[in-house]
Amino acid sequence: MRSFETGETVVRRDVHRSGRVWSEQALRVLTDTGEALVTACAPGAQARWPALYAQARTGGDRSVRTEAFDAMASGRWDLEDAVWQETDLLLWKPPAAWFSINAFFVPEGGGRRLRNWYVNFERPTRRTEDGFDTFDLTVDLIIDPDLTRWQWKDEDEYAHVRRLGIVSDTEHQAVDTARAQVLAMLAERSGVFADAERWALWRWEPAWPTPCLPGLGAAAGRVAPEGG
């Protein structure tokens, strides 16, 4: 599979083991090396999300998120068009890793500042012609901008999707290993964290068009949720 060029639009898809697409998001390529594919998006970037999941994030009702996971387990869900809002996103994805490391930037004083690092535990990348496929495994790690403090996120939902069989025992073992890898990277300031100060200064290139999904053009949609 070819490498992607800087500035190129790619599509990240979460693909369920059934082969059905759970979500997709348009991203802009920053770099593509053997170490990692680094992509980004900004407000207005197009996405498609399960309707129940987007509804839960918009309304803040976590019981609807539970319904969304139940729908995932049953194999019945509908996708709807969405638009990324508010934050700039930087995404660092090593090809064989069971995680991606993300940085969220928010407006401040006419510019942007790093709000937090966000580690998404997910399946390793499978390249496609349009981008890459993975699958969000629900549990996440939130890290302060200066890397001094961190906390786990969505442990309850992770337990729920394990009970539903969405995350297999083999995947659970891989996630446990990945958790330890990320915490070691954080402690050692290795991987992307070795360049944390440089990445914290990253800003979206204003000259780049907003990433669009193939076939959607400039259509608007529901506000897209951040993170997992």
C-alpha positions as a printed NumPy array, in Angstrom:
array([[  0.   ,   0.   ,   0.   ],
       [  1.344,   3.45 ,  -0.916],
       [  2.394,   6.13 ,   1.55 ],
       [  0.222,   9.211,   1.871],
       [  1.453,  12.669,   0.899],
       [  1.547,  15.652,   3.233],
       [ -1.675,  17.655,   2.838],
       [ -3.609,  14.716,   1.396],
       [ -7.08 ,  13.91 ,   2.749],
       [ -7.454,  10.452,   4.291],
       [-10.385,   8.712,   5.949],
       [-10.082,   6.997,   9.318],
       [-12.759,   4.315,   9.675],
       [-13.787,   2.286,  12.707],
       [-14.763,  -1.085,  11.27 ],
       [-16.656,  -3.635,  13.359],
       [-15.532,  -7.282,  13.119],
       [-18.69 ,  -7.918,  11.059],
       [-17.188,  -5.689,   8.363],
       [-19.702,  -2.879,   8.931],
       [-18.407,   0.654,   9.321],
       [-19.089,   2.085,  12.785],
       [-17.698,   5.554,  12.038],
       [-15.547,   7.477,   9.592],
       [-13.701,  10.765,   9.83 ],
       [-11.893,  12.941,   7.277],
       [ -8.32 ,  13.897,   8.241],
       [ -5.407,  15.78 ,   6.683],
       [ -1.999,  14.063,   6.49 ],
       [  0.94 ,  15.774,   8.201],
       [  3.547,  13.022,   7.837],
       [  3.547,   9.349,   6.91 ],
       [  6.609,   7.355,   7.952],
       [  7.383,   3.84 ,   9.127],
       [  7.129,   5.11 ,  12.697],
       [  3.651,   6.631,  12.486],
       [  0.972,   8.173,  10.325],
       [  0.338,  11.672,  11.688],
       [ -2.943,  13.317,  10.684],
       [ -5.064,  16.251,  11.804],
       [ -8.442,  17.903,  11.446],
       [-10.077,  21.198,  12.365],
       [-13.641,  22.435,  12.938],
       [-15.802,  21.784,   9.897],
       [-14.119,  18.473,   8.991],
       [-16.661,  15.887,   7.911],
       [-17.457,  12.655,   9.723],
       [-20.134,   9.999,   9.915],
       [-21.165,   8.579,  13.285],
       [-23.782,   6.149,  14.624],
       [-26.92 ,   8.199,  15.244],
       [-27.358,   7.003,  18.831],
       [-23.722,   7.666,  19.715],
       [-23.811,  11.19 ,  18.302],
       [-27.099,  11.825,  20.109],
       [-25.556,  10.75 ,  23.407],
       [-22.557,  13.038,  23.023],
       [-24.68 ,  15.987,  21.95 ],
       [-27.186,  15.578,  24.787],
       [-24.752,  14.295,  27.41 ],
       [-26.94 ,  11.259,  28.192],
       [-24.649,   8.321,  28.901],
       [-27.573,   5.881,  28.936],
       [-27.942,   6.544,  25.206],
       [-24.259,   5.643,  24.798],
       [-25.104,   2.301,  26.418],
       [-27.886,   1.882,  23.859],
       [-25.357,   2.617,  21.11 ],
       [-23.058,  -0.16 ,  22.352],
       [-26.003,  -2.547,  22.614],
       [-26.843,  -1.701,  18.987],
       [-23.21 ,  -2.374,  18.051],
       [-23.371,  -5.81 ,  19.678],
       [-26.569,  -6.604,  17.78 ],
       [-25.106,  -5.378,  14.483],
       [-27.905,  -2.847,  13.964],
       [-27.043,   0.838,  13.704],
       [-27.452,   3.742,  11.316],
       [-24.806,   6.315,  10.413],
       [-25.497,   9.991,   9.943],
       [-23.427,  12.863,   8.585],
       [-21.588,  14.937,  11.179],
       [-19.225,  17.9  ,  11.377],
       [-16.237,  18.169,  13.714],
       [-16.589,  21.146,  16.057],
       [-14.561,  23.43 ,  18.318],
       [-11.208,  21.621,  18.634],
       [ -8.253,  21.097,  16.347],
       [ -7.144,  17.47 ,  16.478],
       [ -3.659,  16.032,  16.01 ],
       [ -3.525,  12.22 ,  15.71 ],
       [ -0.352,  10.075,  15.926],
       [ -0.939,   6.437,  14.931],
       [  1.892,   3.852,  14.863],
       [  0.886,   1.151,  12.345],
       [  1.074,  -1.905,  14.623],
       [  0.07 ,  -0.25 ,  17.9  ],
       [ -3.144,  -0.96 ,  19.786],
       [ -3.512,   2.766,  20.45 ],
       [ -3.318,   6.213,  18.9  ],
       [ -2.115,   9.322,  20.697],
       [ -4.204,  12.426,  20.075],
       [ -3.858,  16.069,  21.066],
       [ -6.846,  18.419,  21.334],
       [ -6.391,  22.173,  20.845],
       [ -8.981,  24.76 ,  21.896],
       [ -9.392,  28.499,  21.175],
       [ -7.651,  30.932,  23.514],
       [ -6.974,  34.63 ,  23.085],
       [ -7.329,  34.587,  19.326],
       [ -5.092,  31.531,  19.02 ],
       [ -5.146,  27.907,  20.123],
       [ -3.731,  26.058,  23.121],
       [ -3.234,  22.383,  23.877],
       [ -6.132,  21.285,  26.107],
       [ -5.006,  17.692,  26.712],
       [ -3.431,  14.562,  25.276],
       [ -5.871,  11.727,  24.66 ],
       [ -4.821,   8.106,  24.152],
       [ -7.39 ,   6.077,  22.266],
       [ -7.003,   2.306,  22.614],
       [ -7.921,   0.691,  19.313],
       [ -7.005,  -2.047,  16.876],
       [ -3.827,  -1.76 ,  14.771],
       [ -4.089,   0.071,  11.47 ],
       [ -5.113,  -1.592,   8.225],
       [ -4.316,   0.678,   5.267],
       [ -6.924,   1.302,   2.584],
       [ -6.803,   3.279,  -0.664],
       [ -8.584,   6.173,   1.046],
       [ -6.893,   6.046,   4.465],
       [ -6.882,   3.493,   7.247],
       [ -9.197,   1.234,   9.224],
       [ -9.079,   0.55 ,  12.956],
       [-11.673,   0.008,  15.7  ],
       [-12.109,   1.973,  18.922],
       [-11.969,  -0.348,  21.942],
       [-13.702,   2.196,  24.227],
       [-11.231,   2.743,  27.072],
       [ -9.077,   5.902,  26.913],
       [ -6.347,   7.737,  28.813],
       [ -6.475,  11.527,  29.324],
       [ -3.154,  13.272,  30.001],
       [ -2.565,  16.855,  31.129],
       [ -0.805,  19.136,  28.602],
       [  2.42 ,  19.147,  30.645],
       [  2.328,  15.307,  30.967],
       [  2.395,  15.455,  34.784],
       [ -1.031,  13.918,  35.502],
       [ -3.26 ,  11.361,  33.803],
       [ -6.54 ,   9.494,  34.349],
       [ -8.379,   6.605,  32.741],
       [-11.671,   7.339,  30.959],
       [-14.709,   5.142,  30.232],
       [-13.634,   2.119,  32.29 ],
       [-17.329,   1.396,  32.968],
       [-18.148,   1.349,  29.265],
       [-15.111,  -0.823,  28.595],
       [-16.437,  -3.383,  31.095],
       [-19.837,  -3.197,  29.376],
       [-18.51 ,  -3.807,  25.856],
       [-16.447,  -6.714,  27.213],
       [-19.624,  -8.26 ,  28.645],
       [-21.31 ,  -7.759,  25.271],
       [-18.448,  -9.548,  23.511],
       [-17.523,  -6.47 ,  21.461],
       [-14.014,  -6.638,  22.937],
       [-12.736, -10.211,  22.922],
       [-10.423, -11.742,  25.54 ],
       [ -7.57 , -11.573,  23.035],
       [ -8.236,  -7.882,  22.409],
       [ -8.472,  -7.275,  26.148],
       [ -5.006,  -8.784,  26.605],
       [ -3.69 ,  -6.567,  23.8  ],
       [ -5.244,  -3.502,  25.447],
       [ -3.647,  -4.374,  28.792],
       [ -0.262,  -4.627,  27.076],
       [ -0.884,  -1.345,  25.246],
       [ -1.816,   0.395,  28.51 ],
       [  1.536,  -0.582,  29.979],
       [  3.339,   0.537,  26.799],
       [  1.729,   3.977,  26.87 ],
       [  2.414,   4.512,  30.568],
       [  6.055,   3.522,  29.962],
       [  6.274,   5.978,  27.057],
       [  4.846,   8.668,  29.303],
       [  7.264,   7.932,  32.144],
       [ 10.255,   7.764,  29.799],
       [  9.117,  10.675,  27.618],
       [  9.578,   8.44 ,  24.569],
       [  7.682,   8.111,  21.297],
       [  5.517,  11.136,  20.587],
       [  6.067,  12.331,  24.165],
       [  9.768,  12.836,  23.409],
       [  8.664,  15.721,  21.173],
       [  5.749,  16.836,  23.344],
       [  6.832,  20.49 ,  23.48 ],
       [  7.141,  20.68 ,  19.691],
       [  3.795,  18.986,  19.132],
       [  2.166,  21.304,  21.683],
       [  3.12 ,  24.22 ,  19.421],
       [  1.5  ,  22.637,  16.354],
       [ -1.229,  24.647,  14.664],
       [ -3.611,  23.802,  11.825],
       [ -2.394,  25.163,   8.473],
       [ -5.03 ,  27.778,   7.497],
       [ -4.307,  27.335,   3.792],
       [ -5.468,  23.727,   3.868],
       [ -9.098,  23.105,   2.876],
       [-11.311,  21.53 ,   5.527],
       [-11.152,  17.73 ,   5.157],
       [-14.21 ,  16.243,   3.442],
       [-15.362,  12.647,   3.149],
       [-15.489,  11.232,  -0.388],
       [-18.917,  11.759,  -1.904],
       [-20.242,  14.131,   0.785],
       [-18.991,  17.411,  -0.654],
       [-19.674,  20.299,   1.717],
       [-22.827,  18.893,   3.311],
       [-23.397,  19.806,   6.962],
       [-24.444,  17.411,   9.683],
       [-24.777,  16.817,  13.422],
       [-21.97 ,  17.955,  15.683],
       [-19.363,  15.202,  15.777],
       [-18.285,  13.927,  19.212],
       [-14.664,  14.149,  20.311],
       [-12.677,  11.174,  21.427],
       [-14.084,   7.786,  22.325]])
